[in-house]
Amino acid sequence: MRWTATGLLVVMAAVFFGSRELLDVHPAWGFVNAFSEAAMVGGLADWFAVTALFRHPLGLPIPHTAIIPQNKDRIADTMAGFLRDNFLTPAVVARRMYGMNIAKAAGEFLVSPKEDNRSRITGGAAELLAEVLESLDPDRLGNQVRTGLAGQLAKLDVSPLLGRMLESAIADGRHMPLIDGFIRWAGLTLEDNEEMVTEVIHSRANSVLRWTGLDERISSSVLDGLYKLLAEVLVDPEHPLRSKIEEGLATLARDLQHDPKTRERVEYMKRDLLDNPAVADWWLGVWERIRLSLIRRARDSDSELGAEMRKGLAEIGKALQEDARLQHQINRFARRTVVGVATRYGGQIVQLVSETVKRWDAVTITGRIENAVGRDLQFIRINGTLVGGLVGVTLHVIDGLL
């Protein structure tokens, strides 16, 4: 556009000088000469005006030229004041945001975003999650989480909770698998420790029994009797020993809830468990495996983490779309937050704008403003050339009539 405006000015100059030689040939050339003369003057005047805004015309230090570079500090303060008075006052911010339903708009975007936006949201969130997990100190964070959990467990009275759980399980018959498991565990434990049982019986037997070999028979009989008893208890739901076990579990459930001594013993065991270094080491290992697994899943494009995140975002978006009360709360929170930011940091934002513009040199601010205005600056020159030509023709007609 700059070349177009300059070319039009050159054309008008050429027409002006060329038409002067043809004024006596025909009266019409007078109109052409008047148009080109006035167009050339108008184009030059507007070229001077446009150039004087940003730089010295032809490099000459003419007064009141290069207006923008010489007044950039004042322009910066004016821009900052305009921004402060029209955008960053609490009343203006609140009024502009009052009619905005930010929550609903966010919900619509989360429910049905474009595919590229969906990929960017989930990919960016997953990468952010991975980077946050990598930046954290595993030992320090694991210890903090462990300390927090231990603090909450220390406050929790687990004995009544365990008692109610056991009591409910007995009432619903869900304790039967527990008893069966205990019996099987007892059988396996006995099987793994047969030699120890035999050795105990052998050491307790007198010399006569050991000399006659009856201790071995006694130990075998004892083991066979125990295996037979466990098998009978396991297969017979009505076995008396099973009833005794159920009575013992019912008593334990009651003591866990109401017996101070039992509750104190459970609390002591809980505190001892929480203070055990082995538990701390176990938790750190569990946390590290969780952390590394999350990092791998976040960076794996084929994992289910992206689908889960998209599903979660869609559910949030649906709630934002349909729940008017939630919309009201979120919109009110957003409005108060932005108003608070404007109140607290408005002056700093304005100062940032002002100082940034003031730090720009003359070439930078000239180029940015000129590029922001763009083609319209050159249209000013073109319009000045054409309007000047029309004024010249008009004056030529008036002069001929007089």
C-alpha positions as CSV (number, residue, x, y, z in Angstrom):
1,M,0.0,0.0,0.0
2,R,2.9,2.3,0.6
3,W,4.2,1.7,-2.9
4,T,0.7,2.2,-4.3
5,A,0.3,5.5,-2.6
6,T,3.7,6.7,-3.7
7,G,3.2,5.4,-7.2
8,L,-0.1,7.4,-7.5
9,L,1.7,10.5,-6.4
10,V,4.4,10.0,-9.0
11,V,1.7,9.4,-11.7
12,M,0.0,12.7,-10.7
13,A,3.3,14.5,-11.0
14,A,3.9,13.1,-14.4
15,V,0.4,13.9,-15.6
16,F,0.8,17.5,-14.2
17,F,4.1,18.2,-16.1
18,G,2.8,16.4,-19.2
19,S,-0.5,18.2,-19.4
20,R,1.1,21.6,-19.2
21,E,2.4,21.1,-22.7
22,L,-1.1,20.3,-24.0
23,L,-3.1,23.2,-22.4
24,D,-3.4,25.0,-25.8
25,V,-4.4,21.8,-27.7
26,H,-7.9,21.5,-26.1
27,P,-9.7,23.0,-23.0
28,A,-10.1,19.5,-21.5
29,W,-6.4,19.4,-20.7
30,G,-7.0,22.3,-18.4
31,F,-9.2,20.1,-16.2
32,V,-6.6,17.3,-16.3
33,N,-3.8,19.7,-15.4
34,A,-5.9,21.2,-12.5
35,F,-6.8,17.7,-11.2
36,S,-3.2,16.4,-11.3
37,E,-1.8,19.6,-9.8
38,A,-4.2,19.6,-6.8
39,A,-3.8,15.8,-6.5
40,M,-0.1,16.2,-6.3
41,V,-0.3,18.9,-3.7
42,G,-2.9,16.9,-1.6
43,G,-0.8,13.7,-1.9
44,L,2.3,15.5,-0.8
45,A,0.5,17.1,2.1
46,D,-0.9,13.9,3.4
47,W,2.4,12.1,2.9
48,F,4.0,14.8,5.1
49,A,1.2,14.4,7.7
50,V,1.4,10.6,7.8
51,T,5.2,10.6,7.9
52,A,5.4,13.4,10.6
53,L,3.5,11.1,13.0
54,F,6.2,8.5,13.0
55,R,9.5,10.1,11.8
56,H,11.1,13.3,10.5
57,P,10.1,13.7,6.8
58,L,13.2,13.2,4.6
59,G,15.2,13.1,7.9
60,L,14.9,16.9,8.4
61,P,14.4,17.9,12.0
62,I,11.2,19.9,11.3
63,P,9.4,21.1,14.4
64,H,6.4,19.0,15.5
65,T,7.4,16.0,13.5
66,A,8.2,12.5,14.7
67,I,5.4,13.1,17.1
68,I,4.9,9.5,18.4
69,P,8.6,8.7,19.1
70,Q,9.1,12.1,20.9
71,N,6.0,11.6,23.0
72,K,6.2,7.9,23.7
73,D,6.4,8.4,27.5
74,R,3.3,10.6,27.5
75,I,1.6,8.0,25.3
76,A,2.5,5.3,27.7
77,D,1.0,7.1,30.6
78,T,-2.1,7.9,28.6
79,M,-2.6,4.3,27.6
80,A,-2.1,3.2,31.2
81,G,-4.6,5.8,32.5
82,F,-7.1,4.7,29.8
83,L,-6.7,1.1,30.8
84,R,-7.1,1.9,34.5
85,D,-10.1,4.1,34.1
86,N,-12.0,2.0,31.6
87,F,-11.1,-1.6,32.4
88,L,-9.5,-2.1,35.8
89,T,-11.8,-0.3,38.2
90,P,-13.8,-2.7,40.3
91,A,-17.2,-1.2,39.3
92,V,-16.4,-1.6,35.6
93,V,-15.1,-5.1,35.9
94,A,-18.1,-6.2,38.0
95,R,-20.5,-4.6,35.5
96,R,-18.9,-6.2,32.5
97,M,-18.8,-9.6,34.1
98,Y,-22.3,-9.5,35.6
99,G,-24.0,-10.7,32.4
100,M,-21.4,-13.3,31.6
101,N,-22.2,-17.0,32.2
102,I,-18.6,-18.2,32.4
103,A,-19.6,-21.5,34.0
104,K,-22.0,-22.5,31.2
105,A,-19.6,-21.5,28.5
106,A,-16.9,-23.6,30.1
107,G,-19.3,-26.5,30.4
108,E,-20.3,-26.3,26.7
109,F,-16.6,-26.3,25.8
110,L,-15.8,-29.3,28.0
111,V,-18.7,-31.3,26.8
112,S,-18.1,-30.9,23.1
113,P,-14.7,-29.3,22.3
114,K,-13.1,-29.6,18.9
115,E,-10.9,-32.6,18.4
116,D,-7.7,-30.6,18.3
117,N,-8.7,-28.7,21.4
118,R,-9.7,-31.9,23.2
119,S,-6.2,-33.4,22.4
120,R,-4.5,-30.2,23.6
121,I,-6.4,-30.1,26.8
122,T,-5.9,-33.7,27.8
123,G,-2.4,-33.8,26.5
124,G,-1.4,-30.6,28.3
125,A,-3.1,-31.7,31.5
126,A,-1.4,-35.1,31.4
127,E,2.0,-33.5,30.7
128,L,1.5,-31.0,33.4
129,L,0.7,-33.8,35.8
130,A,3.8,-35.7,34.8
131,E,6.0,-32.7,35.2
132,V,4.6,-31.8,38.6
133,L,5.1,-35.4,39.8
134,E,8.7,-35.4,38.5
135,S,9.5,-32.1,40.1
136,L,8.4,-33.1,43.5
137,D,10.9,-34.7,45.9
138,P,9.6,-38.3,46.2
139,D,11.0,-38.9,49.7
140,R,9.9,-35.5,51.0
141,L,6.4,-35.8,49.5
142,G,6.1,-39.4,50.6
143,N,7.0,-38.5,54.1
144,Q,4.5,-35.6,54.1
145,V,1.7,-37.8,52.9
146,R,2.7,-40.5,55.4
147,T,2.8,-37.9,58.2
148,G,-0.6,-36.6,57.2
149,L,-2.2,-40.1,57.1
150,A,-0.5,-41.0,60.3
151,G,-1.9,-37.9,62.0
152,Q,-5.4,-38.6,60.8
153,L,-5.2,-42.3,61.9
154,A,-3.8,-41.2,65.2
155,K,-6.9,-39.0,65.8
156,L,-9.2,-41.9,64.7
157,D,-10.5,-44.3,67.4
158,V,-10.2,-47.5,65.3
159,S,-11.4,-49.9,68.0
160,P,-15.1,-49.1,67.9
161,L,-14.9,-49.0,64.1
162,L,-13.4,-52.5,64.0
163,G,-16.0,-53.7,66.5
164,R,-18.9,-52.4,64.5
165,M,-17.5,-53.9,61.3
166,L,-17.0,-57.3,62.9
167,E,-20.5,-57.2,64.5
168,S,-22.1,-56.3,61.2
169,A,-20.2,-59.1,59.4
170,I,-21.4,-61.7,62.0
171,A,-25.0,-60.4,61.7
172,D,-24.9,-60.8,57.9
173,G,-23.1,-64.2,58.0
174,R,-20.0,-62.7,56.2
175,H,-17.7,-64.0,59.0
176,M,-18.0,-67.6,57.7
177,P,-15.3,-67.2,55.0
178,L,-13.1,-65.6,57.7
179,I,-13.5,-68.7,60.0
180,D,-12.8,-71.0,57.0
181,G,-9.7,-69.1,56.1
182,F,-8.5,-69.2,59.7
183,I,-9.0,-73.0,59.9
184,R,-7.1,-73.5,56.6
185,W,-4.3,-71.2,57.8
186,A,-4.1,-73.2,61.0
187,G,-3.8,-76.5,59.0
188,L,-1.1,-75.1,56.8
189,T,0.8,-73.7,59.7
190,L,0.6,-77.0,61.5
191,E,1.8,-78.8,58.4
192,D,4.8,-76.5,58.1
193,N,5.7,-76.9,61.7
194,E,5.3,-80.7,62.2
195,E,8.9,-81.2,63.1
196,M,8.7,-78.5,65.8
197,V,5.6,-80.1,67.3
198,T,7.3,-83.5,67.3
199,E,10.4,-82.0,68.9
200,V,8.3,-80.3,71.7
201,I,6.6,-83.6,72.5
202,H,9.9,-85.5,72.4
203,S,11.5,-82.9,74.8
204,R,8.6,-83.1,77.2
205,A,8.4,-86.9,77.3
206,N,10.2,-88.8,80.0
207,S,13.1,-91.1,79.4
208,V,10.9,-94.3,79.4
209,L,8.7,-93.0,76.6
210,R,11.7,-91.9,74.6
211,W,13.4,-95.3,75.2
212,T,10.3,-97.3,74.1
213,G,9.6,-95.0,71.1
214,L,6.1,-94.1,72.4
215,D,6.9,-90.4,72.1
216,E,6.9,-90.7,68.3
217,R,3.6,-92.5,68.4
218,I,2.2,-89.8,70.7
219,S,3.4,-87.0,68.5
220,S,1.9,-88.7,65.4
221,S,-1.4,-89.3,67.2
222,V,-1.5,-85.6,68.3
223,L,-0.8,-84.4,64.8
224,D,-3.4,-86.7,63.3
225,G,-5.9,-85.7,65.9
226,L,-5.3,-82.0,65.2
227,Y,-5.6,-82.5,61.4
228,K,-8.8,-84.5,61.9
229,L,-10.3,-81.8,64.2
230,L,-9.5,-79.0,61.8
231,A,-11.0,-81.0,58.9
232,E,-14.2,-81.7,60.8
233,V,-14.6,-78.1,61.8
234,L,-14.0,-77.0,58.2
235,V,-16.6,-79.3,56.7
236,D,-19.2,-79.2,59.4
237,P,-21.0,-75.8,59.7
238,E,-22.6,-76.9,63.0
239,H,-19.4,-78.1,64.7
240,P,-19.2,-77.0,68.4
241,L,-15.7,-75.6,67.9
242,R,-17.0,-73.4,65.1
243,S,-19.7,-72.1,67.5
244,K,-17.0,-71.4,70.1
245,I,-15.1,-69.4,67.5
246,E,-18.2,-67.4,66.6
247,E,-18.8,-66.7,70.3
248,G,-15.3,-65.5,70.6
249,L,-15.7,-63.2,67.6
250,A,-18.9,-61.8,69.0
251,T,-17.2,-61.2,72.4
252,L,-14.3,-59.5,70.6
253,A,-16.7,-57.3,68.6
254,R,-18.5,-56.3,71.8
255,D,-15.2,-55.7,73.7
256,L,-13.8,-53.6,70.9
257,Q,-16.8,-51.2,71.3
258,H,-17.3,-51.2,75.0
259,D,-14.4,-52.6,76.9
260,P,-11.9,-49.9,77.9
261,K,-9.0,-52.3,78.3
262,T,-9.5,-53.9,74.9
263,R,-9.8,-50.5,73.3
264,E,-6.7,-49.3,75.0
265,R,-4.8,-52.4,73.8
266,V,-5.9,-51.8,70.2
267,E,-4.9,-48.1,70.4
268,Y,-1.5,-49.2,71.7
269,M,-1.1,-51.6,68.8
270,K,-2.2,-48.9,66.4
271,R,0.4,-46.4,67.8
272,D,3.1,-49.0,67.7
273,L,2.3,-49.8,64.1
274,L,2.3,-46.2,63.0
275,D,5.7,-45.6,64.8
276,N,7.3,-48.7,63.2
277,P,10.0,-47.7,60.7
278,A,9.1,-50.7,58.6
279,V,5.7,-49.3,58.0
280,A,7.3,-46.0,56.9
281,D,9.6,-47.8,54.5
282,W,6.7,-49.8,53.1
283,W,4.6,-46.7,52.5
284,L,7.5,-44.9,50.7
285,G,7.8,-47.9,48.4
286,V,4.1,-47.9,47.7
287,W,4.1,-44.1,47.1
288,E,7.1,-44.3,44.7
289,R,5.4,-47.1,42.7
290,I,2.2,-45.0,42.5
291,R,4.1,-41.9,41.4
292,L,6.2,-43.6,38.7
293,S,3.0,-45.4,37.4
294,L,1.2,-42.1,37.1
295,I,4.1,-40.5,35.2
296,R,4.3,-43.4,32.8
297,R,0.5,-43.4,32.2
298,A,0.5,-39.6,31.7
299,R,3.2,-39.8,29.0
300,D,1.8,-42.9,27.3
301,S,-0.6,-41.7,24.5
302,D,-2.1,-45.2,24.4
303,S,-2.9,-45.4,28.1
304,E,-6.4,-45.0,29.5
305,L,-5.5,-41.9,31.4
306,G,-6.4,-39.6,28.5
307,A,-9.8,-41.3,28.1
308,E,-10.4,-41.1,31.8
309,M,-9.5,-37.4,31.8
310,R,-11.8,-36.7,28.9
311,K,-14.6,-38.5,30.6
312,G,-14.0,-36.6,33.8
313,L,-13.9,-33.3,32.0
314,A,-17.1,-34.1,30.1
315,E,-18.9,-35.0,33.3
316,I,-17.7,-31.7,34.8
317,G,-18.9,-29.8,31.7
318,K,-22.3,-31.5,31.9
319,A,-22.7,-30.5,35.5
320,L,-21.7,-26.9,34.6
321,Q,-24.3,-26.9,31.8
322,E,-27.3,-28.3,33.7
323,D,-26.8,-27.2,37.3
324,A,-28.0,-23.6,37.6
325,R,-27.0,-23.3,41.2
326,L,-23.5,-24.5,40.4
327,Q,-23.3,-21.9,37.6
328,H,-24.4,-19.2,40.0
329,Q,-21.8,-20.1,42.5
330,I,-18.9,-20.4,40.0
331,N,-19.9,-17.2,38.2
332,R,-20.1,-15.3,41.5
333,F,-16.7,-16.7,42.5
334,A,-15.2,-15.8,39.1
335,R,-16.6,-12.3,39.3
336,R,-15.4,-11.7,42.8
337,T,-12.0,-13.1,41.9
338,V,-11.5,-10.8,38.9
339,V,-12.8,-7.8,40.9
340,G,-10.4,-8.7,43.7
341,V,-7.5,-9.0,41.2
342,A,-8.4,-5.6,39.6
343,T,-8.7,-4.0,43.1
344,R,-5.5,-5.5,44.4
345,Y,-3.3,-5.6,41.3
346,G,-4.9,-3.0,39.0
347,G,-2.2,-0.4,39.8
348,Q,0.6,-2.9,39.2
349,I,-0.9,-4.0,35.8
350,V,-1.2,-0.3,34.7
351,Q,2.3,0.3,35.9
352,L,3.5,-2.7,33.9
353,V,1.9,-1.4,30.7
354,S,3.3,2.1,31.2
355,E,6.9,0.9,32.0
356,T,6.9,-1.6,29.1
357,V,5.9,1.1,26.6
358,K,8.5,3.5,28.1
359,R,11.2,0.9,27.7
360,W,10.6,0.6,24.0
361,D,12.9,2.6,21.8
362,A,11.7,5.0,19.1
363,V,12.0,2.5,16.3
364,T,10.1,-0.2,18.2
365,I,7.1,1.9,19.2
366,T,7.0,3.5,15.7
367,G,7.0,0.1,14.0
368,R,4.4,-1.4,16.3
369,I,1.9,1.4,16.1
370,E,2.4,1.8,12.3
371,N,1.9,-1.9,11.8
372,A,-1.2,-1.9,14.1
373,V,-2.8,0.9,12.1
374,G,-1.7,-0.9,8.9
375,R,-3.1,-0.1,5.4
376,D,-5.3,2.8,6.6
377,L,-2.3,5.0,6.8
378,Q,-1.6,4.6,3.1
379,F,-5.3,5.0,2.2
380,I,-5.0,8.4,3.9
381,R,-2.4,9.3,1.3
382,I,-4.4,7.8,-1.6
383,N,-7.6,9.6,-0.4
384,G,-5.6,12.9,0.0
385,T,-4.4,12.6,-3.6
386,L,-7.8,11.9,-5.1
387,V,-9.7,14.4,-2.9
388,G,-7.1,17.0,-3.7
389,G,-7.6,16.3,-7.4
390,L,-11.3,16.8,-7.1
391,V,-10.9,20.0,-5.2
392,G,-8.5,21.2,-8.0
393,V,-11.1,20.4,-10.7
394,T,-13.8,22.2,-8.7
395,L,-11.7,25.3,-8.4
396,H,-10.8,25.2,-12.1
397,V,-14.5,25.0,-13.0
398,I,-15.3,27.9,-10.6
399,D,-12.4,29.9,-12.1
400,G,-13.7,29.3,-15.6
401,L,-17.2,30.5,-14.7
402,L,-15.9,33.7,-13.2
